[in-house]
Amino acid sequence: MTTRPQSLAGVAGTSSPGQIDYRLVRSRVVDEFQRGRLSRHEVCDAQPELLRAAIHCGRPLGQDCPICEEGGLVLVSYVFGARLPAHGRCVTSARELARLERRTDALTGYLVEVCASCRWNHLLRSFPVGAAGA
């Protein structure tokens, strides 16, 4: 995945330096849940603010939740760094991410998948934004 605006939509691309992909961890958590080694309340623990962002700002992923198999997954993007709110900034458009990319200070972006039905959430990727992405 790139850290460019298309990464908001989950479009495949080339990797970039500083990017961390958490798909293997996700697969392991889902597998442990399906084997009964993790309970639903251990994996479905999204915080209220993340749920609000998922409901109001999330971009549909077109996949069913791997836990409840009923709700649809959405992607939520956040950026954290200096001169941003302590709780981060929920990025809702490719235009907004492009504007953050032009900043001279180093920021970090996070792409999270969320199921609002059962509260499943998992960090999919972290990536540098702004000066860190150069």
Chimera marker file (.cmm) of the C-alpha trace (Angstrom):
<marker_set name="trace">
<marker id="1" x="0.000" y="0.000" z="0.000" r="1" g="1" b="0" radius="0.5"/>
<marker id="2" x="1.095" y="3.503" z="-0.626" r="1" g="1" b="0" radius="0.5"/>
<marker id="3" x="0.619" y="6.309" z="1.827" r="1" g="1" b="0" radius="0.5"/>
<marker id="4" x="-0.976" y="8.381" z="-0.871" r="1" g="1" b="0" radius="0.5"/>
<marker id="5" x="-4.694" y="9.269" z="-0.832" r="1" g="1" b="0" radius="0.5"/>
<marker id="6" x="-5.688" y="6.016" z="-2.530" r="1" g="1" b="0" radius="0.5"/>
<marker id="7" x="-4.574" y="4.161" z="0.609" r="1" g="1" b="0" radius="0.5"/>
<marker id="8" x="-7.731" y="5.459" z="2.275" r="1" g="1" b="0" radius="0.5"/>
<marker id="9" x="-9.752" y="3.213" z="0.002" r="1" g="1" b="0" radius="0.5"/>
<marker id="10" x="-7.552" y="0.165" z="0.551" r="1" g="1" b="0" radius="0.5"/>
<marker id="11" x="-6.323" y="0.122" z="-3.054" r="1" g="1" b="0" radius="0.5"/>
<marker id="12" x="-3.320" y="-2.147" z="-3.519" r="1" g="1" b="0" radius="0.5"/>
<marker id="13" x="-0.046" y="-0.534" z="-4.498" r="1" g="1" b="0" radius="0.5"/>
<marker id="14" x="3.638" y="-0.723" z="-3.789" r="1" g="1" b="0" radius="0.5"/>
<marker id="15" x="5.073" y="-0.647" z="-0.301" r="1" g="1" b="0" radius="0.5"/>
<marker id="16" x="6.818" y="2.433" z="0.944" r="1" g="1" b="0" radius="0.5"/>
<marker id="17" x="9.540" y="2.822" z="3.570" r="1" g="1" b="0" radius="0.5"/>
<marker id="18" x="8.251" y="3.126" z="7.111" r="1" g="1" b="0" radius="0.5"/>
<marker id="19" x="4.969" y="1.381" z="6.423" r="1" g="1" b="0" radius="0.5"/>
<marker id="20" x="3.932" y="-1.453" z="8.734" r="1" g="1" b="0" radius="0.5"/>
<marker id="21" x="1.317" y="-3.967" z="7.617" r="1" g="1" b="0" radius="0.5"/>
<marker id="22" x="-0.573" y="-5.882" z="10.321" r="1" g="1" b="0" radius="0.5"/>
<marker id="23" x="-2.390" y="-8.455" z="8.135" r="1" g="1" b="0" radius="0.5"/>
<marker id="24" x="-0.521" y="-11.408" z="9.648" r="1" g="1" b="0" radius="0.5"/>
<marker id="25" x="-1.466" y="-10.319" z="13.156" r="1" g="1" b="0" radius="0.5"/>
<marker id="26" x="-5.078" y="-9.934" z="12.013" r="1" g="1" b="0" radius="0.5"/>
<marker id="27" x="-5.089" y="-13.442" z="10.551" r="1" g="1" b="0" radius="0.5"/>
<marker id="28" x="-3.722" y="-14.842" z="13.783" r="1" g="1" b="0" radius="0.5"/>
<marker id="29" x="-6.352" y="-13.084" z="15.929" r="1" g="1" b="0" radius="0.5"/>
<marker id="30" x="-9.201" y="-14.257" z="13.682" r="1" g="1" b="0" radius="0.5"/>
<marker id="31" x="-7.799" y="-17.802" z="13.699" r="1" g="1" b="0" radius="0.5"/>
<marker id="32" x="-7.486" y="-17.821" z="17.499" r="1" g="1" b="0" radius="0.5"/>
<marker id="33" x="-11.078" y="-16.581" z="17.804" r="1" g="1" b="0" radius="0.5"/>
<marker id="34" x="-12.379" y="-19.251" z="15.423" r="1" g="1" b="0" radius="0.5"/>
<marker id="35" x="-10.529" y="-21.952" z="17.388" r="1" g="1" b="0" radius="0.5"/>
<marker id="36" x="-12.150" y="-20.726" z="20.596" r="1" g="1" b="0" radius="0.5"/>
<marker id="37" x="-8.924" y="-19.506" z="22.183" r="1" g="1" b="0" radius="0.5"/>
<marker id="38" x="-10.136" y="-15.902" z="22.238" r="1" g="1" b="0" radius="0.5"/>
<marker id="39" x="-13.615" y="-14.853" z="23.273" r="1" g="1" b="0" radius="0.5"/>
<marker id="40" x="-15.751" y="-12.358" z="21.412" r="1" g="1" b="0" radius="0.5"/>
<marker id="41" x="-15.429" y="-9.727" z="24.134" r="1" g="1" b="0" radius="0.5"/>
<marker id="42" x="-11.634" y="-9.975" z="23.833" r="1" g="1" b="0" radius="0.5"/>
<marker id="43" x="-11.619" y="-9.167" z="20.120" r="1" g="1" b="0" radius="0.5"/>
<marker id="44" x="-14.685" y="-6.928" z="19.813" r="1" g="1" b="0" radius="0.5"/>
<marker id="45" x="-13.588" y="-3.991" z="21.924" r="1" g="1" b="0" radius="0.5"/>
<marker id="46" x="-13.758" y="-0.868" z="19.764" r="1" g="1" b="0" radius="0.5"/>
<marker id="47" x="-13.847" y="2.345" z="21.766" r="1" g="1" b="0" radius="0.5"/>
<marker id="48" x="-16.915" y="4.606" z="21.434" r="1" g="1" b="0" radius="0.5"/>
<marker id="49" x="-15.031" y="7.267" z="19.455" r="1" g="1" b="0" radius="0.5"/>
<marker id="50" x="-13.785" y="4.683" z="16.956" r="1" g="1" b="0" radius="0.5"/>
<marker id="51" x="-17.337" y="3.364" z="16.559" r="1" g="1" b="0" radius="0.5"/>
<marker id="52" x="-18.631" y="6.885" z="15.910" r="1" g="1" b="0" radius="0.5"/>
<marker id="53" x="-15.944" y="7.433" z="13.296" r="1" g="1" b="0" radius="0.5"/>
<marker id="54" x="-16.768" y="4.086" z="11.690" r="1" g="1" b="0" radius="0.5"/>
<marker id="55" x="-20.483" y="4.878" z="11.497" r="1" g="1" b="0" radius="0.5"/>
<marker id="56" x="-20.147" y="8.460" z="10.285" r="1" g="1" b="0" radius="0.5"/>
<marker id="57" x="-16.847" y="8.545" z="8.391" r="1" g="1" b="0" radius="0.5"/>
<marker id="58" x="-15.957" y="4.935" z="7.578" r="1" g="1" b="0" radius="0.5"/>
<marker id="59" x="-15.459" y="3.839" z="3.999" r="1" g="1" b="0" radius="0.5"/>
<marker id="60" x="-17.169" y="0.497" z="3.239" r="1" g="1" b="0" radius="0.5"/>
<marker id="61" x="-14.702" y="-2.284" z="2.544" r="1" g="1" b="0" radius="0.5"/>
<marker id="62" x="-17.220" y="-4.605" z="0.881" r="1" g="1" b="0" radius="0.5"/>
<marker id="63" x="-16.429" y="-7.509" z="3.205" r="1" g="1" b="0" radius="0.5"/>
<marker id="64" x="-18.311" y="-9.141" z="6.041" r="1" g="1" b="0" radius="0.5"/>
<marker id="65" x="-16.893" y="-9.015" z="9.537" r="1" g="1" b="0" radius="0.5"/>
<marker id="66" x="-14.662" y="-12.033" z="10.267" r="1" g="1" b="0" radius="0.5"/>
<marker id="67" x="-16.080" y="-12.273" z="13.793" r="1" g="1" b="0" radius="0.5"/>
<marker id="68" x="-19.858" y="-11.793" z="13.611" r="1" g="1" b="0" radius="0.5"/>
<marker id="69" x="-20.084" y="-12.523" z="9.864" r="1" g="1" b="0" radius="0.5"/>
<marker id="70" x="-23.081" y="-10.175" z="9.697" r="1" g="1" b="0" radius="0.5"/>
<marker id="71" x="-21.842" y="-6.622" z="9.774" r="1" g="1" b="0" radius="0.5"/>
<marker id="72" x="-19.920" y="-4.995" z="6.986" r="1" g="1" b="0" radius="0.5"/>
<marker id="73" x="-16.374" y="-3.806" z="7.568" r="1" g="1" b="0" radius="0.5"/>
<marker id="74" x="-15.446" y="-0.170" z="7.099" r="1" g="1" b="0" radius="0.5"/>
<marker id="75" x="-12.055" y="1.537" z="6.993" r="1" g="1" b="0" radius="0.5"/>
<marker id="76" x="-11.276" y="4.422" z="9.309" r="1" g="1" b="0" radius="0.5"/>
<marker id="77" x="-8.110" y="6.492" z="8.882" r="1" g="1" b="0" radius="0.5"/>
<marker id="78" x="-6.431" y="8.518" z="11.600" r="1" g="1" b="0" radius="0.5"/>
<marker id="79" x="-3.346" y="10.717" z="11.600" r="1" g="1" b="0" radius="0.5"/>
<marker id="80" x="-1.409" y="11.585" z="14.750" r="1" g="1" b="0" radius="0.5"/>
<marker id="81" x="1.424" y="14.019" z="15.297" r="1" g="1" b="0" radius="0.5"/>
<marker id="82" x="2.541" y="17.422" z="16.444" r="1" g="1" b="0" radius="0.5"/>
<marker id="83" x="0.008" y="20.231" z="16.119" r="1" g="1" b="0" radius="0.5"/>
<marker id="84" x="-2.874" y="17.768" z="15.801" r="1" g="1" b="0" radius="0.5"/>
<marker id="85" x="-5.414" y="16.986" z="18.529" r="1" g="1" b="0" radius="0.5"/>
<marker id="86" x="-4.231" y="14.509" z="21.169" r="1" g="1" b="0" radius="0.5"/>
<marker id="87" x="-6.901" y="12.053" z="20.004" r="1" g="1" b="0" radius="0.5"/>
<marker id="88" x="-5.614" y="12.321" z="16.424" r="1" g="1" b="0" radius="0.5"/>
<marker id="89" x="-7.422" y="13.457" z="13.339" r="1" g="1" b="0" radius="0.5"/>
<marker id="90" x="-9.901" y="11.261" z="11.562" r="1" g="1" b="0" radius="0.5"/>
<marker id="91" x="-9.130" y="11.610" z="7.859" r="1" g="1" b="0" radius="0.5"/>
<marker id="92" x="-12.315" y="11.496" z="5.838" r="1" g="1" b="0" radius="0.5"/>
<marker id="93" x="-11.154" y="12.203" z="2.293" r="1" g="1" b="0" radius="0.5"/>
<marker id="94" x="-8.263" y="11.711" z="-0.082" r="1" g="1" b="0" radius="0.5"/>
<marker id="95" x="-8.027" y="15.505" z="-0.344" r="1" g="1" b="0" radius="0.5"/>
<marker id="96" x="-7.514" y="15.852" z="3.397" r="1" g="1" b="0" radius="0.5"/>
<marker id="97" x="-4.791" y="13.174" z="3.394" r="1" g="1" b="0" radius="0.5"/>
<marker id="98" x="-3.063" y="14.887" z="0.464" r="1" g="1" b="0" radius="0.5"/>
<marker id="99" x="-3.046" y="18.145" z="2.437" r="1" g="1" b="0" radius="0.5"/>
<marker id="100" x="-1.473" y="16.373" z="5.428" r="1" g="1" b="0" radius="0.5"/>
<marker id="101" x="1.126" y="14.801" z="3.104" r="1" g="1" b="0" radius="0.5"/>
<marker id="102" x="2.371" y="18.297" z="2.228" r="1" g="1" b="0" radius="0.5"/>
<marker id="103" x="3.146" y="19.172" z="5.855" r="1" g="1" b="0" radius="0.5"/>
<marker id="104" x="6.768" y="19.578" z="6.823" r="1" g="1" b="0" radius="0.5"/>
<marker id="105" x="6.408" y="17.909" z="10.207" r="1" g="1" b="0" radius="0.5"/>
<marker id="106" x="6.411" y="14.130" z="10.604" r="1" g="1" b="0" radius="0.5"/>
<marker id="107" x="3.005" y="12.537" z="11.183" r="1" g="1" b="0" radius="0.5"/>
<marker id="108" x="1.860" y="8.930" z="11.414" r="1" g="1" b="0" radius="0.5"/>
<marker id="109" x="-1.240" y="7.552" z="9.729" r="1" g="1" b="0" radius="0.5"/>
<marker id="110" x="-3.231" y="4.523" z="10.823" r="1" g="1" b="0" radius="0.5"/>
<marker id="111" x="-5.761" y="2.534" z="8.814" r="1" g="1" b="0" radius="0.5"/>
<marker id="112" x="-8.209" y="0.561" z="10.987" r="1" g="1" b="0" radius="0.5"/>
<marker id="113" x="-10.963" y="-1.830" z="9.951" r="1" g="1" b="0" radius="0.5"/>
<marker id="114" x="-14.099" y="-1.711" z="12.086" r="1" g="1" b="0" radius="0.5"/>
<marker id="115" x="-17.393" y="-3.590" z="12.339" r="1" g="1" b="0" radius="0.5"/>
<marker id="116" x="-19.964" y="-1.352" z="14.011" r="1" g="1" b="0" radius="0.5"/>
<marker id="117" x="-22.284" y="-4.340" z="14.579" r="1" g="1" b="0" radius="0.5"/>
<marker id="118" x="-20.044" y="-6.320" z="16.942" r="1" g="1" b="0" radius="0.5"/>
<marker id="119" x="-17.284" y="-3.747" z="17.706" r="1" g="1" b="0" radius="0.5"/>
<marker id="120" x="-14.500" y="-5.728" z="15.979" r="1" g="1" b="0" radius="0.5"/>
<marker id="121" x="-11.569" y="-3.502" z="15.120" r="1" g="1" b="0" radius="0.5"/>
<marker id="122" x="-8.085" y="-4.154" z="13.939" r="1" g="1" b="0" radius="0.5"/>
<marker id="123" x="-5.177" y="-1.970" z="12.912" r="1" g="1" b="0" radius="0.5"/>
<marker id="124" x="-4.380" y="-2.873" z="9.304" r="1" g="1" b="0" radius="0.5"/>
<marker id="125" x="-1.525" y="-0.526" z="8.558" r="1" g="1" b="0" radius="0.5"/>
<marker id="126" x="0.530" y="2.342" z="9.893" r="1" g="1" b="0" radius="0.5"/>
<marker id="127" x="2.438" y="4.663" z="7.586" r="1" g="1" b="0" radius="0.5"/>
<marker id="128" x="4.416" y="7.892" z="7.642" r="1" g="1" b="0" radius="0.5"/>
<marker id="129" x="2.668" y="11.063" z="6.508" r="1" g="1" b="0" radius="0.5"/>
<marker id="130" x="4.177" y="14.448" z="5.742" r="1" g="1" b="0" radius="0.5"/>
<marker id="131" x="7.909" y="14.925" z="6.137" r="1" g="1" b="0" radius="0.5"/>
<marker id="132" x="8.234" y="11.369" z="7.469" r="1" g="1" b="0" radius="0.5"/>
<marker id="133" x="6.829" y="10.012" z="4.214" r="1" g="1" b="0" radius="0.5"/>
<marker id="134" x="9.368" y="11.822" z="2.043" r="1" g="1" b="0" radius="0.5"/>
<link id1="1" id2="2" r="1" g="1" b="0" radius="0.2"/>
<link id1="2" id2="3" r="1" g="1" b="0" radius="0.2"/>
<link id1="3" id2="4" r="1" g="1" b="0" radius="0.2"/>
<link id1="4" id2="5" r="1" g="1" b="0" radius="0.2"/>
<link id1="5" id2="6" r="1" g="1" b="0" radius="0.2"/>
<link id1="6" id2="7" r="1" g="1" b="0" radius="0.2"/>
<link id1="7" id2="8" r="1" g="1" b="0" radius="0.2"/>
<link id1="8" id2="9" r="1" g="1" b="0" radius="0.2"/>
<link id1="9" id2="10" r="1" g="1" b="0" radius="0.2"/>
<link id1="10" id2="11" r="1" g="1" b="0" radius="0.2"/>
<link id1="11" id2="12" r="1" g="1" b="0" radius="0.2"/>
<link id1="12" id2="13" r="1" g="1" b="0" radius="0.2"/>
<link id1="13" id2="14" r="1" g="1" b="0" radius="0.2"/>
<link id1="14" id2="15" r="1" g="1" b="0" radius="0.2"/>
<link id1="15" id2="16" r="1" g="1" b="0" radius="0.2"/>
<link id1="16" id2="17" r="1" g="1" b="0" radius="0.2"/>
<link id1="17" id2="18" r="1" g="1" b="0" radius="0.2"/>
<link id1="18" id2="19" r="1" g="1" b="0" radius="0.2"/>
<link id1="19" id2="20" r="1" g="1" b="0" radius="0.2"/>
<link id1="20" id2="21" r="1" g="1" b="0" radius="0.2"/>
<link id1="21" id2="22" r="1" g="1" b="0" radius="0.2"/>
<link id1="22" id2="23" r="1" g="1" b="0" radius="0.2"/>
<link id1="23" id2="24" r="1" g="1" b="0" radius="0.2"/>
<link id1="24" id2="25" r="1" g="1" b="0" radius="0.2"/>
<link id1="25" id2="26" r="1" g="1" b="0" radius="0.2"/>
<link id1="26" id2="27" r="1" g="1" b="0" radius="0.2"/>
<link id1="27" id2="28" r="1" g="1" b="0" radius="0.2"/>
<link id1="28" id2="29" r="1" g="1" b="0" radius="0.2"/>
<link id1="29" id2="30" r="1" g="1" b="0" radius="0.2"/>
<link id1="30" id2="31" r="1" g="1" b="0" radius="0.2"/>
<link id1="31" id2="32" r="1" g="1" b="0" radius="0.2"/>
<link id1="32" id2="33" r="1" g="1" b="0" radius="0.2"/>
<link id1="33" id2="34" r="1" g="1" b="0" radius="0.2"/>
<link id1="34" id2="35" r="1" g="1" b="0" radius="0.2"/>
<link id1="35" id2="36" r="1" g="1" b="0" radius="0.2"/>
<link id1="36" id2="37" r="1" g="1" b="0" radius="0.2"/>
<link id1="37" id2="38" r="1" g="1" b="0" radius="0.2"/>
<link id1="38" id2="39" r="1" g="1" b="0" radius="0.2"/>
<link id1="39" id2="40" r="1" g="1" b="0" radius="0.2"/>
<link id1="40" id2="41" r="1" g="1" b="0" radius="0.2"/>
<link id1="41" id2="42" r="1" g="1" b="0" radius="0.2"/>
<link id1="42" id2="43" r="1" g="1" b="0" radius="0.2"/>
<link id1="43" id2="44" r="1" g="1" b="0" radius="0.2"/>
<link id1="44" id2="45" r="1" g="1" b="0" radius="0.2"/>
<link id1="45" id2="46" r="1" g="1" b="0" radius="0.2"/>
<link id1="46" id2="47" r="1" g="1" b="0" radius="0.2"/>
<link id1="47" id2="48" r="1" g="1" b="0" radius="0.2"/>
<link id1="48" id2="49" r="1" g="1" b="0" radius="0.2"/>
<link id1="49" id2="50" r="1" g="1" b="0" radius="0.2"/>
<link id1="50" id2="51" r="1" g="1" b="0" radius="0.2"/>
<link id1="51" id2="52" r="1" g="1" b="0" radius="0.2"/>
<link id1="52" id2="53" r="1" g="1" b="0" radius="0.2"/>
<link id1="53" id2="54" r="1" g="1" b="0" radius="0.2"/>
<link id1="54" id2="55" r="1" g="1" b="0" radius="0.2"/>
<link id1="55" id2="56" r="1" g="1" b="0" radius="0.2"/>
<link id1="56" id2="57" r="1" g="1" b="0" radius="0.2"/>
<link id1="57" id2="58" r="1" g="1" b="0" radius="0.2"/>
<link id1="58" id2="59" r="1" g="1" b="0" radius="0.2"/>
<link id1="59" id2="60" r="1" g="1" b="0" radius="0.2"/>
<link id1="60" id2="61" r="1" g="1" b="0" radius="0.2"/>
<link id1="61" id2="62" r="1" g="1" b="0" radius="0.2"/>
<link id1="62" id2="63" r="1" g="1" b="0" radius="0.2"/>
<link id1="63" id2="64" r="1" g="1" b="0" radius="0.2"/>
<link id1="64" id2="65" r="1" g="1" b="0" radius="0.2"/>
<link id1="65" id2="66" r="1" g="1" b="0" radius="0.2"/>
<link id1="66" id2="67" r="1" g="1" b="0" radius="0.2"/>
<link id1="67" id2="68" r="1" g="1" b="0" radius="0.2"/>
<link id1="68" id2="69" r="1" g="1" b="0" radius="0.2"/>
<link id1="69" id2="70" r="1" g="1" b="0" radius="0.2"/>
<link id1="70" id2="71" r="1" g="1" b="0" radius="0.2"/>
<link id1="71" id2="72" r="1" g="1" b="0" radius="0.2"/>
<link id1="72" id2="73" r="1" g="1" b="0" radius="0.2"/>
<link id1="73" id2="74" r="1" g="1" b="0" radius="0.2"/>
<link id1="74" id2="75" r="1" g="1" b="0" radius="0.2"/>
<link id1="75" id2="76" r="1" g="1" b="0" radius="0.2"/>
<link id1="76" id2="77" r="1" g="1" b="0" radius="0.2"/>
<link id1="77" id2="78" r="1" g="1" b="0" radius="0.2"/>
<link id1="78" id2="79" r="1" g="1" b="0" radius="0.2"/>
<link id1="79" id2="80" r="1" g="1" b="0" radius="0.2"/>
<link id1="80" id2="81" r="1" g="1" b="0" radius="0.2"/>
<link id1="81" id2="82" r="1" g="1" b="0" radius="0.2"/>
<link id1="82" id2="83" r="1" g="1" b="0" radius="0.2"/>
<link id1="83" id2="84" r="1" g="1" b="0" radius="0.2"/>
<link id1="84" id2="85" r="1" g="1" b="0" radius="0.2"/>
<link id1="85" id2="86" r="1" g="1" b="0" radius="0.2"/>
<link id1="86" id2="87" r="1" g="1" b="0" radius="0.2"/>
<link id1="87" id2="88" r="1" g="1" b="0" radius="0.2"/>
<link id1="88" id2="89" r="1" g="1" b="0" radius="0.2"/>
<link id1="89" id2="90" r="1" g="1" b="0" radius="0.2"/>
<link id1="90" id2="91" r="1" g="1" b="0" radius="0.2"/>
<link id1="91" id2="92" r="1" g="1" b="0" radius="0.2"/>
<link id1="92" id2="93" r="1" g="1" b="0" radius="0.2"/>
<link id1="93" id2="94" r="1" g="1" b="0" radius="0.2"/>
<link id1="94" id2="95" r="1" g="1" b="0" radius="0.2"/>
<link id1="95" id2="96" r="1" g="1" b="0" radius="0.2"/>
<link id1="96" id2="97" r="1" g="1" b="0" radius="0.2"/>
<link id1="97" id2="98" r="1" g="1" b="0" radius="0.2"/>
<link id1="98" id2="99" r="1" g="1" b="0" radius="0.2"/>
<link id1="99" id2="100" r="1" g="1" b="0" radius="0.2"/>
<link id1="100" id2="101" r="1" g="1" b="0" radius="0.2"/>
<link id1="101" id2="102" r="1" g="1" b="0" radius="0.2"/>
<link id1="102" id2="103" r="1" g="1" b="0" radius="0.2"/>
<link id1="103" id2="104" r="1" g="1" b="0" radius="0.2"/>
<link id1="104" id2="105" r="1" g="1" b="0" radius="0.2"/>
<link id1="105" id2="106" r="1" g="1" b="0" radius="0.2"/>
<link id1="106" id2="107" r="1" g="1" b="0" radius="0.2"/>
<link id1="107" id2="108" r="1" g="1" b="0" radius="0.2"/>
<link id1="108" id2="109" r="1" g="1" b="0" radius="0.2"/>
<link id1="109" id2="110" r="1" g="1" b="0" radius="0.2"/>
<link id1="110" id2="111" r="1" g="1" b="0" radius="0.2"/>
<link id1="111" id2="112" r="1" g="1" b="0" radius="0.2"/>
<link id1="112" id2="113" r="1" g="1" b="0" radius="0.2"/>
<link id1="113" id2="114" r="1" g="1" b="0" radius="0.2"/>
<link id1="114" id2="115" r="1" g="1" b="0" radius="0.2"/>
<link id1="115" id2="116" r="1" g="1" b="0" radius="0.2"/>
<link id1="116" id2="117" r="1" g="1" b="0" radius="0.2"/>
<link id1="117" id2="118" r="1" g="1" b="0" radius="0.2"/>
<link id1="118" id2="119" r="1" g="1" b="0" radius="0.2"/>
<link id1="119" id2="120" r="1" g="1" b="0" radius="0.2"/>
<link id1="120" id2="121" r="1" g="1" b="0" radius="0.2"/>
<link id1="121" id2="122" r="1" g="1" b="0" radius="0.2"/>
<link id1="122" id2="123" r="1" g="1" b="0" radius="0.2"/>
<link id1="123" id2="124" r="1" g="1" b="0" radius="0.2"/>
<link id1="124" id2="125" r="1" g="1" b="0" radius="0.2"/>
<link id1="125" id2="126" r="1" g="1" b="0" radius="0.2"/>
<link id1="126" id2="127" r="1" g="1" b="0" radius="0.2"/>
<link id1="127" id2="128" r="1" g="1" b="0" radius="0.2"/>
<link id1="128" id2="129" r="1" g="1" b="0" radius="0.2"/>
<link id1="129" id2="130" r="1" g="1" b="0" radius="0.2"/>
<link id1="130" id2="131" r="1" g="1" b="0" radius="0.2"/>
<link id1="131" id2="132" r="1" g="1" b="0" radius="0.2"/>
<link id1="132" id2="133" r="1" g="1" b="0" radius="0.2"/>
<link id1="133" id2="134" r="1" g="1" b="0" radius="0.2"/>
</marker_set>
